Amino acid sequence: MAIEHGTYPYQLQKTGASSVDINRKNLDEAVDQGIISSQQSEALFQFLADKAESRPRFIFTHVLYYLGGLIAIGAMTLFMNLAWESFGGAGIFFIALAYAGVGLKLTHHFQQRELPIPAGLCATFVVCLTPLAIYGLQQWLGVWPDDSVYRDYHRYIQWHWLFMELGTLAVGVLVAWKYKYPFLIMPIALTLWYLTMDLTSVLTGGEMTWELRALVSLYSGLLVIGIAFWVDIRSRHTADYAFWLYLFGVVAFWGGLSAQESDSELSKFLYFCINLLMIGVGVLLVRRVFVIFGALGSCGYLGYLASNVFQDSVLFPVMLTAIGLGIIYLGVLWQRHEKAISQTVRARMPMALQELLESKDR
């Protein structure tokens, strides 16, 4: 159900029910019909508004939070320029520590005032400063191996980024354990992705072909998806800590899968089946990222069939239309029997997975 406070919806869901839009007018109508009292209506409205206040939503306040946070993070990562090299290793190291101190102070400040979104953004800012601090320390100690600079960290694959990545993972896990804000998983997931590519560079002596990169992306994506599922299970009663892991895992896996070269029609059909499976997994776990990329891959395969295999076939569009209408009818049947099917299927699942899926329905 979506409860509107003013013009902003608050998302709630209930097992076996479709989404329903409810606003103040609906609550007033419930009061007029004697379903609830006016005091209950006001208390319920305020309760849902307070519960939704700390959740990320597309409202102006939250847009300002994320815009400011991402600008600050980007300034110390993607948009770092060569002028900073003039500070030298020691200067960069201590400046990064000073920024981190400010970030931790702000995190603590916002946390005390029960403002989780700005607190989480400031804590994430601290984690994102870690590779800069380690880079400065290595430069200061004279152990930096070549003439590359910090701004290359987000652009190129190099073996010596490993120290920065391992340090970032350590600090990220520590800060996430301390503050427990879901957005803190974002730099951890991104660093895991970087780490797999740089480790491959180490193992291959720097010789990375396009095919090898695609394979590394595919298998590292599967690994991160597995970690995301484990985190999802472990955090099923708390916040959504798995979102960013799923996002980077699916992007890496799907990108590596789509980059595979094949002249076999069977392998292309298997690609289509894997994308359909991704859609199913996305629906089951209530993770849209699987559905989006699965749909892109499925449409890509159908486009390939239309333009290459059945380009001169009159019946191909007719068949696709019939399949599309059949899927719509399947959706109608699913809507009618969703509750019974879901209960039967979930009853056969492990208890932890049952609890995870039930938590998605609330």
Secondary structure, 3 states (H helix, E strand, C coil): CEEEECCEEEECCCCCCCCCEECHHHHHHHHHCCCCCHHHHHHHHHHHHHHHHCCCCCCHHHHHHHHHHHHHHHHCCCCCCHHHHHHHHHHHHHHHHHHHHHHHHHHHHHHHCCCHHHHHHHHHHHHHCHHHHHHHHHHHHCCCCCCCCHHHHHCCCCHHHHHHHHHHHHHHHHHHHHHCCHHHHHHHHHHHHHHHHHHHHHHCCCCCCHHHHHHHHHHHHHHHHHHHHHHHHHCCCCCCCCHHHHHHHHHHHHHHHHCCCCCCHHHHHHHHHHHHHHHHHHHHHCCHHHHHHHHHHHHHHHHHHHHHHCCCCCHHHHHHHHHHHHHHHHHHHHHHHHHHHHHHHHHCCCHHHHHHHHHHHC
